[in-house]
Every structure is written in C-alpha cells, then in structure tokens.
C-alpha cells in the first residue's frame, strides 16, 4: 500500500495501522506492506516546481 499523503501525520500513525490489521485479519495469508509517505521523496520538489510553473492554467 502506498499512502498518498505528504507527511506522516496522525491518520497514518493511528488509523492506517489499525485498518491494515483489520484487512490482514479478514484476508489471512495476504500480508500488506505500507510504504513511507511522499514526504522527502526526491521527485516531490520537481512536481511542485512543475505545478508552480504552470500557475493556474488548469483552473482556467
């Protein structure tokens, strides 16, 4: 599972582990692995730069 969050916030720390445990209990033998959030990923800065360079054209 790849959480689509920018930082490791309360939802990822508290809720996601509980949800993963519930799903693993419901589907025995299928382990679920969770990656780190997007924070700090080297591509994130480039994505932000691209969005900023495009400005509000997507909203026009």
Secondary structure as GFF3:
##gff-version 3
##sequence-region A 1 60
A	DSSP	alpha_helix	10	10	.	.	.	ID=ss1
A	DSSP	pi_helix	11	16	.	.	.	ID=ss2
A	DSSP	alpha_helix	17	26	.	.	.	ID=ss3
A	DSSP	alpha_helix	42	54	.	.	.	ID=ss4
A	DSSP	three_ten_helix	57	59	.	.	.	ID=ss5
###
